[in-house]
Amino acid sequence: MLFSRRPGPLSCLRLLAAFYSTNSTSTFSTYAHKAIMAPPKQLPECWGHRGASAAYPENTLASFEAAIRDGAEGIESDVHMSLDDVVIMFHDPSLDRTTNGTGFIREKLWYGPEGMEQLRTTKEPRQSIPTFAETVALLMKPENLHVKLNVDVKVQSDPKRLFPLMHKIISAHPDWETNLAPRILLGLWHPKFLPYAKKHLPYCRRSFIGASIEIARSYFWNHCDVFSIFFAVLTTAQGEKFRADCKAAGKKVMVWTVNDPVHLVEVASWGDVDVVITDVPNVWLQVRSTLQADYDKIIQQHSRRFLWTSPWFYSAVQSFFIRNRMAYLESVAGPFREYDDADDTLPPPQSVSASA
């Protein structure tokens, strides 16, 4: 992670100044992404990845509130279900990495003296795990009615259980169809979830989340309005073409997870990304403000030499990552090839044998 502590506005500006002072405009023609263009009409929105997760425990109300205070237009978070059907905001399938609990969420109760409601994060300031209901209530506060929520639906979830529970929570709020539903974006990794999302949450926009452009085109193109893609993949020629195709088709592009100010300027230079998802919302907001003040100068000095600084920008590493990620998703939710892009029907209920 780029920052071990919460950087302030001056830190962001100094980072940009330090980088560009060592990259003269004479190197621009060698490393620039493309010729200087007029600044885009609007720079990408800022959505906090698990909130302001560089500064606060990830996926907690404190983290969400910090991102909103910074000025983020949206927050991204993840959902899992407890054994007693409580939808909680949590990234990992198990509790071990970020809390003082252990074990898989799907095997744990939420309520009770031993329930997950008693757990706290290991990162300071220690926080409880928020529920989806609490998160929605935060969004429905009068001062937060502009904030959007990207719900990353983890593949360990059972969509037949999860989506009806989410609908019950969403529809319990007054004027939810106009004041809440349009602000919720369902992020899906696996096509198995598409028919259930359409059945139980038809009013929510859907996005594909992933690193594979091939999967995005093959299984999600006709079913999603938004595509949330790993940053390194979008820096490639294939990524540039995909961004252009999305723009031509009227689809939105989100990019994750972008924290480095130089990478943020790179995204801004493309002119075809709608949302930046970042662990450090205040950094992107400060970079964005700087770009709005002097877009041409910063873009003219921008260099793509960073593409040689990390293995993530090499095609072989990306291919390996995508293959491994797809293998994991299929091991949990089943083979992708079982879901024909043209088939929008729910699978038939499975029969249960007497010996089961």
Secondary structure by P-SEA (a helix, b strand, c coil): ccccccccaaaaaaaaaaaaaacccccccccccccccccccccbbbbbccccccccccccaaaaaaaaaacccccccccccccccccccccccccccccccccccccccccccccccccccccccccccccaaaaaaaaaccccccbbbbbbccccccccccaaaaaaaaaccccccccccccbbbbbccccaaaaaaaccccbbbbbbcccaaaaaccccccccbbbbcccccccaaaaaaaaaaaaacbbbbbcccccaaaaaaaaaaccccccccccaaaaaaaaaaaaacaaaaaaacccccccccccccaaaaaaaaaaaaaaaaacccccccccccccccccbbbbcccc
